[in-house]
């Protein structure tokens, strides 16, 4: 009897999955233990702990379900690694649940107390705060629970941070299907399949995303998630769904307006139809309807965003915008008007470029337009807060993970944005805001270069004005991906069928099936395939 020995390298690989699984389990247990040690849990009953534990357990299951569902992650090692990373992301957020920011103490806590003392939803007829009514629905809803409102407010933001990461995942996966097309950047071999998952976890571990929701208790992740889903739906040519999603995003936060010019470009490329735009006001009115039925005048709701634009006289509110270069002695009224004009010219220039090149705009070009709007508009406008680059932070991750040579962009955006977050949370500047604005300025030429390259007629989509397509041709023995580098002369990588050159006769039928699935310009007989291969 001969005993086979397992190589040490193979044995080491076999240990990876259980070790990662054990680490993931330990992180999850530590998260539960940390929940038990929270300050507000000391006076709360066991029911509060069980409820919060159930909420975060459901959040963990949701995240794993999204990642594992539909075969996104198949291997047991991959599932274990994802569980470890997701558990760690949630643990870090649970660890910060006790921190109460100035905004929570001065505003959010008082608003929840007001709803609790005045009948919850019945108090929606009163104008309170400067948030639009969808978020007030949430605040009035949690006033009925006996759970700590600080934890629930942060949990709501953390939930949408997870959904924002999923939106980044979807957009990245959509873009990397065309990552081998010339002019669209380079990728490490075999890395394309991992790129969406990597983008998902990069988003969860972004410092600004962490500080925004888990520490500060802000809800920028809510509107950002809907904006990302809206862009994804538009790129999938689901225009009606895209308009409804951007309307929901706008109903939560005015900052969704930064991406509205992108929908004008979607009209040029026919990703969105003109008649679908009516869904925007319809959805917005439907969302506001409960508050109107409770007695709040619609005119009052309509004025919320208009009042926000005049609530803050400072040219910048810890935002690393170009206004940070201006001295405090300048006339804020005059310079506000100048900044608005410059921002409008920036948007107009991009929209004009999109109209001129509308026949060559594919998904990657459209994503770049969105990223330029997300960076440039808050960079140029006055009265911006430090959190208003949230969409730029998310979309920069999408672009970096779909084009490996742009991995430095999220780093630039993070360093620039953190200057404002640090100023608010620590009450001191880690470095002058104008340095952060300068970093944002450095990203714009890079993005413009990528945009001009990706929208070049040389790399036009397969069909003018429509999205780039990847044609996958499958048989029982092989799968070949056909990518068009030029609309007039489709490119076929014949090396993929190299080992079929000497294929047995029984594979001829597979060649015929493969050829039948191609456009007429690409249909070839088995002999023709072999002839092309020999050439």
C-alpha positions in Angstrom: 0.0 0.0 0.0 1.4 3.4 -1.1 0.6 6.5 0.9 0.3 9.7 -1.1 1.7 12.8 0.5 0.0 16.1 0.1 2.5 18.8 -1.0 3.0 21.5 1.7 1.9 24.3 -0.7 -1.4 22.5 -1.5 -2.0 21.8 2.2 -1.4 25.4 3.0 -4.0 26.4 0.4 -6.5 24.0 1.9 -6.1 25.7 5.3 -6.9 29.2 3.9 -10.7 28.7 3.8 -11.2 27.4 7.3 -8.8 30.0 8.8 -10.6 32.8 7.0 -13.9 31.4 8.1 -12.8 31.2 11.7 -11.6 34.9 11.5 -14.9 35.9 10.0 -16.8 34.1 12.8 -14.6 35.9 15.5 -15.3 39.3 13.9 -19.0 38.6 13.9 -19.0 37.5 17.5 -16.9 40.6 18.4 -19.5 42.7 16.7 -22.3 41.2 18.9 -20.2 41.7 22.0 -19.5 45.3 21.1 -23.3 45.9 20.7 -23.7 44.5 24.2 -21.2 47.0 25.6 -22.7 50.1 24.0 -23.5 52.9 26.6 -27.2 53.1 25.9 -27.5 49.3 26.2 -26.7 49.6 29.9 -30.1 51.0 30.8 -32.0 49.3 28.0 -33.5 45.8 28.4 -32.6 42.6 26.7 -35.2 43.3 24.1 -33.2 46.3 22.8 -30.0 44.3 22.5 -31.8 41.5 20.7 -33.5 44.0 18.3 -30.3 45.8 17.4 -28.5 42.4 17.0 -31.2 41.2 14.7 -31.0 44.4 12.6 -27.2 44.1 12.1 -27.5 40.4 11.5 -30.1 41.1 8.8 -27.7 43.7 7.3 -24.9 41.1 7.2 -27.2 38.6 5.6 -28.3 41.2 3.0 -24.7 42.0 2.1 -23.7 38.3 1.8 -26.9 37.6 -0.2 -26.0 40.4 -2.7 -22.5 39.2 -3.1 -23.2 35.4 -3.3 -26.5 35.6 -5.2 -26.5 34.9 -8.9 -23.1 33.3 -8.7 -21.1 36.5 -8.1 -19.0 34.6 -5.6 -18.8 30.9 -6.1 -15.8 29.4 -4.2 -15.9 28.7 -0.5 -12.7 30.6 0.0 -14.2 33.7 -1.7 -17.4 33.5 0.5 -15.3 33.2 3.6 -13.2 36.2 2.6 -16.3 38.3 1.8 -17.8 37.3 5.2 -14.6 38.4 7.0 -14.5 41.8 5.2 -18.2 42.5 5.6 -18.1 41.5 9.2 -15.1 43.8 9.8 -16.9 46.7 8.0 -19.9 46.3 10.2 -17.8 45.9 13.4 -16.1 49.2 12.8 -19.5 50.9 12.3 -21.0 49.3 15.4 -17.9 50.4 17.4 -18.8 54.0 16.6 -22.6 53.9 17.3 -22.2 55.7 20.7 -20.5 58.7 19.2 -23.0 61.6 19.1 -22.0 64.4 16.7 -22.9 68.1 17.1 -25.5 67.7 14.3 -27.2 64.9 16.2 -27.3 66.7 19.5 -28.4 70.0 18.0 -30.9 68.8 15.4 -31.6 65.1 14.8 -32.2 64.2 18.5 -34.5 67.2 19.0 -36.5 66.4 15.8 -37.1 62.8 16.9 -38.1 64.1 20.4 -40.5 66.5 18.7 -42.2 63.7 16.7 -42.3 61.5 19.8 -44.1 64.2 21.8 -46.5 65.2 19.1 -47.9 62.0 17.8 -45.3 60.8 15.4 -46.7 60.9 11.8 -49.4 63.4 13.0 -46.6 66.0 13.5 -45.6 65.9 9.8 -47.9 68.9 9.3 -45.4 71.0 11.1 -42.4 72.5 9.4 -39.4 71.3 11.3 -35.7 71.4 10.3 -34.5 71.9 6.7 -34.7 68.2 5.6 -37.2 67.2 2.9 -40.1 65.1 4.0 -38.8 61.5 3.1 -36.2 61.7 5.8 -38.8 63.1 8.2 -40.9 60.1 7.5 -38.1 58.0 8.8 -37.5 60.2 11.9 -41.2 60.2 12.8 -41.3 56.4 12.3 -38.5 55.6 14.7 -40.2 57.9 17.3 -42.7 55.0 17.9 -40.0 52.5 18.8 -38.3 52.2 22.2 -34.9 51.7 20.6 -32.2 54.4 21.0 -32.8 56.9 18.1 -29.0 57.5 17.8 -28.5 53.9 16.9 -31.4 53.8 14.5 -30.4 56.9 12.7 -26.9 55.5 12.1 -28.3 52.1 11.2 -30.4 53.8 8.5 -27.3 55.4 7.0 -25.2 52.2 7.3 -27.9 50.3 5.5 -27.7 52.7 2.5 -23.9 52.6 2.7 -24.2 48.9 2.0 -26.6 49.6 -0.9 -24.3 52.3 -2.2 -21.5 49.8 -2.3 -23.8 47.5 -4.2 -24.5 50.3 -6.7 -20.7 50.7 -7.1 -20.5 46.9 -7.7 -23.2 47.0 -10.4 -21.6 49.9 -12.3 -18.1 48.4 -12.1 -19.4 45.1 -13.4 -21.1 46.8 -16.2 -18.0 48.7 -17.2 -15.4 45.9 -17.0 -17.3 43.9 -19.6 -15.7 46.3 -22.1 -12.3 46.7 -20.4 -10.3 45.0 -23.1 -11.6 47.5 -25.7 -8.6 49.7 -27.0 -8.4 53.1 -25.4 -10.3 52.1 -22.3 -7.4 51.3 -20.0 -5.6 48.2 -18.9 -6.4 45.5 -16.4 -4.4 42.8 -14.8 -5.1 39.4 -16.4 -8.0 37.6 -14.7 -8.7 40.7 -12.5 -11.8 41.8 -14.3 -14.0 39.2 -12.5 -12.8 40.4 -9.1 -13.0 44.1 -9.9 -16.7 44.6 -8.9 -16.2 42.8 -5.6 -13.1 44.8 -4.9 -15.0 48.0 -5.7 -17.8 46.9 -3.3 -15.4 46.6 -0.3 -13.3 49.6 -1.2 -16.5 51.6 -1.0 -17.4 50.2 2.4 -13.9 51.0 3.8 -13.7 54.5 2.3 -12.8 56.8 5.3 -15.3 59.4 4.2 -18.1 56.9 3.8 -17.3 55.6 7.3 -17.2 59.0 8.9 -20.3 60.2 7.1 -22.7 57.6 8.4 -21.3 55.6 11.3 -19.6 58.6 13.0 -21.4 61.7 12.0 -24.9 60.2 11.5 -25.4 61.9 8.2 -27.6 60.4 5.4 -25.7 61.2 2.2 -25.5 57.5 1.5 -29.3 57.4 1.0 -29.5 59.7 -2.0 -26.1 58.4 -3.3 -27.4 54.9 -3.5 -30.5 55.9 -5.5 -28.3 58.0 -7.9 -26.0 55.1 -8.5 -28.9 52.8 -9.2 -30.4 55.4 -11.5 -27.2 55.6 -13.5 -27.0 51.9 -13.8 -30.6 51.6 -14.9 -30.0 54.3 -17.6 -26.9 52.4 -18.9 -29.1 49.4 -19.2 -31.5 51.4 -21.3 -34.2 51.3 -18.6 -35.0 55.0 -18.9 -38.3 55.1 -16.9 -36.7 53.3 -14.0 -33.7 55.6 -14.1 -35.9 58.7 -14.0 -37.9 57.4 -11.0 -34.8 56.5 -9.1 -33.2 60.0 -9.6 -36.5 61.5 -8.5 -36.3 59.5 -5.2 -32.7 60.6 -4.8 -33.7 64.2 -5.3 -36.5 63.9 -2.8 -34.0 62.9 -0.1 -31.2 65.4 -0.9 -30.9 68.5 -3.1 -27.3 67.4 -3.9 -28.7 64.9 -6.4 -29.1 67.9 -8.7 -25.3 67.7 -9.4 -26.0 64.7 -11.6 -29.2 65.9 -13.4 -27.2 67.3 -16.4 -26.2 63.7 -17.0 -29.8 62.9 -17.8 -29.7 65.5 -20.5 -26.9 63.6 -22.0 -28.9 60.3 -21.6 -31.5 62.0 -23.8 -28.9 62.7 -26.5 -27.9 59.0 -26.5 -31.5 57.7 -26.2 -30.8 55.9 -22.9 -33.7 57.9 -21.6 -36.7 59.0 -23.7 -38.3 62.5 -23.6 -41.7 61.1 -22.6 -40.2 59.3 -19.6 -39.2 62.6 -17.9 -42.7 63.2 -16.7 -42.1 60.5 -14.2 -39.8 62.8 -12.3 -42.4 65.2 -11.0 -45.0 62.4 -10.6 -42.7 60.4 -8.3 -41.6 63.5 -6.4 -45.2 64.5 -5.8 -46.2 60.9 -4.7 -43.4 60.9 -2.2 -44.5 64.2 -0.7 -48.2 63.2 -0.7 -48.3 61.6 2.8 -47.0 64.9 4.4 -49.6 66.9 2.4 -52.3 64.5 3.5 -51.2 65.1 7.1 -51.8 68.8 6.6 -48.5 70.3 5.5 -48.9 72.7 2.5 -47.2 71.6 -0.7 -45.9 75.1 -1.1 -44.1 74.7 2.2 -42.5 71.5 1.0 -41.6 73.1 -2.4 -39.7 75.9 -0.5 -37.5 73.6 1.5 -34.8 73.4 -1.1 -35.1 77.0 -2.1 -34.6 78.0 1.5 -31.5 75.7 1.7 -29.8 77.7 -1.0 -30.0 80.9 1.0 -29.5 79.4 4.5 -25.7 79.6 4.6 -24.0 83.0 3.7 -20.4 81.6 3.8 -18.8 80.9 0.4 -17.7 77.5 1.7 -18.7 75.5 4.7 -15.6 73.4 5.2 -15.8 72.3 1.6 -12.6 72.1 -0.4 -14.1 74.1 -3.2 -12.5 76.9 -5.3 -14.2 79.4 -3.0 -11.7 78.3 -0.3 -9.0 80.3 -2.3 -10.9 83.5 -1.7 -10.1 85.7 1.3 -12.7 86.3 3.9 -12.9 90.0 3.0 -14.4 89.5 -0.4 -18.1 90.4 -1.1 -19.9 87.0 -0.7 -22.9 88.1 -2.7 -20.9 89.1 -5.8 -18.6 86.1 -5.7 -21.5 83.7 -5.2 -22.9 84.9 -8.5 -19.6 84.6 -10.2 -19.2 81.0 -8.9 -22.7 80.1 -10.1 -22.0 81.5 -13.5 -18.7 79.6 -13.8 -20.4 76.3 -12.6 -23.1 76.8 -15.3 -20.5 77.4 -18.0 -18.7 74.2 -16.9 -21.9 72.2 -17.2 -22.8 73.8 -20.5 -19.3 72.9 -21.9 -19.7 69.3 -20.9 -23.2 69.0 -22.3 -22.1 70.6 -25.6 -19.2 68.1 -25.8 -21.7 65.3 -25.2 -24.0 66.6 -27.9 -21.2 66.9 -30.5 -20.0 63.3 -29.7 -23.3 61.7 -28.9 -22.9 59.1 -31.7 -19.7 57.8 -30.0 -20.7 57.8 -26.4 -20.7 54.4 -24.7 -21.1 53.4 -21.0 -17.6 54.4 -20.1 -17.9 57.9 -21.6 -21.3 58.4 -19.8 -19.8 57.3 -16.5 -17.0 59.8 -17.0 -19.5 62.6 -17.6 -21.2 61.7 -14.4 -17.9 61.7 -12.5 -17.0 65.1 -14.0 -20.3 66.6 -12.9 -19.9 65.1 -9.4 -16.4 66.6 -9.0 -16.8 69.9 -11.0 -20.2 71.2 -9.9 -19.6 71.2 -6.1 -16.0 72.3 -6.7 -17.2 75.5 -8.5 -20.5 76.3 -6.7 -20.6 78.5 -3.6 -22.0 77.6 -0.1 -20.9 73.9 -0.4 -20.6 71.6 2.6 -17.8 69.2 3.2 -20.0 66.2 2.4 -21.1 67.4 -1.1 -18.4 65.4 -2.8 -19.9 62.1 -1.7 -21.0 61.1 -5.2 -17.6 61.9 -6.6 -16.0 59.6 -4.0 -18.2 56.7 -5.1 -18.0 57.2 -8.8 -14.2 57.6 -8.6 -14.0 54.0 -7.2 -16.1 52.8 -10.1 -13.8 54.3 -12.6 -10.6 53.2 -10.8 -11.8 49.6 -10.6 -12.7 49.5 -14.2 -9.5 51.0 -15.3 -6.5 49.9 -13.3 -4.2 52.8 -14.3 -6.6 55.2 -12.6 -6.4 53.7 -9.2 -4.9 56.9 -7.9 -8.1 58.9 -8.5 -10.0 57.6 -5.4 -7.0 58.4 -3.3 -6.8 62.0 -4.5 -10.6 62.4 -3.9 -10.3 60.9 -0.4 -7.4 63.1 0.6 -9.2 66.2 -0.7 -12.5 65.4 1.0 -11.0 64.4 4.3 -9.8 67.9 4.9 -13.4 69.1 5.3 -14.5 66.1 7.4 -11.5 66.6 9.7 -12.4 70.3 10.1 -15.9 69.4 11.3 -15.3 66.4 13.5 -12.0 67.5 15.1 -12.7 71.3 14.9 -9.3 72.0 13.3 -7.9 71.9 9.8 -5.5 69.1 9.1 -4.3 71.2 6.2 -5.9 74.3 4.4 -9.0 73.6 2.4 -7.5 75.1 -0.7 -5.0 72.2 -0.8 -8.0 69.8 -1.1 -9.5 72.0 -3.8 -6.2 71.8 -5.7 -6.4 68.0 -5.5 -9.8 68.1 -7.0 -8.6 70.4 -9.7 -5.9 67.8 -10.6 -8.5 65.1 -11.2 -10.4 67.1 -13.8 -7.7 67.1 -16.6 -7.2 63.3 -16.1 -11.0 62.7 -16.4 -11.2 65.0 -19.4 -8.4 63.1 -21.1 -10.1 59.8 -20.4 -13.4 61.2 -21.7 -12.0 62.4 -24.9 -10.2 59.1 -25.4 -13.2 56.9 -24.7 -15.6 59.1 -26.8 -13.2 59.1 -29.8 -14.8 57.9 -33.0 -12.1 55.3 -33.2 -13.6 53.6 -30.2 -17.2 54.2 -31.0 -19.9 51.7 -29.7 -21.0 49.0 -32.0 -24.2 50.9 -32.8 -24.1 54.7 -33.0 -25.7 56.3 -29.9 -26.1 53.0 -28.1 -24.1 51.3 -25.4 -21.1 49.2 -26.1 -22.0 45.6 -26.3 -20.0 42.5 -25.6 -21.1 39.6 -27.8 -20.6 36.2 -26.1 -20.7 33.2 -28.4 -21.0 29.9 -26.6 -20.8 26.2 -27.5 -20.5 23.0 -25.5 -16.7 23.1 -25.8 -15.7 26.7 -25.8 -16.8 30.3 -25.2 -15.5 33.2 -27.2 -15.9 36.9 -26.6 -16.1 39.1 -29.6 -15.2 42.8 -29.1 -15.6 45.5 -31.7 -12.7 47.9 -31.8 -14.0 49.6 -35.0 -17.6 49.7 -36.1 -16.7 49.1 -39.7 -14.3 46.2 -39.1 -15.2 44.0 -36.1 -12.3 42.5 -34.3 -12.2 38.8 -33.5 -9.5 37.2 -31.3 -8.7 34.1 -33.3 -6.3 32.9 -30.6 -9.2 31.8 -28.5 -10.1 29.1 -31.1 -6.5 28.1 -31.7 -6.8 24.7 -30.0 -9.8 24.0 -32.2 -7.7 24.1 -35.4 -7.0 20.4 -35.2 -10.4 19.6 -33.7 -12.1 16.3 -34.7 -14.8 16.3 -37.3 -17.6 16.0 -34.7 -16.9 19.6 -33.6 -17.9 20.9 -37.1 -21.5 21.2 -35.9 -20.3 23.3 -33.0 -18.7 25.7 -35.4 -21.9 25.9 -37.4 -23.9 26.6 -34.3 -21.3 29.3 -33.3 -21.4 30.9 -36.7 -25.2 31.0 -36.8 -25.3 33.1 -33.6 -23.1 35.8 -35.2 -24.2 38.8 -37.2 -24.4 38.0 -40.9 -21.1 39.9 -41.5 -19.3 37.5 -39.2 -20.8 34.2 -40.2 -18.2 31.8 -41.5 -18.0 28.1 -42.3 -15.6 25.8 -40.4 -13.2 25.8 -43.3 -13.3 29.6 -43.4 -12.5 29.7 -39.6 -9.5 27.4 -40.2 -8.4 29.5 -43.2 -8.5 32.7 -41.1 -6.6 31.1 -38.3 -3.8 30.0 -40.7 -3.6 33.5 -42.0 
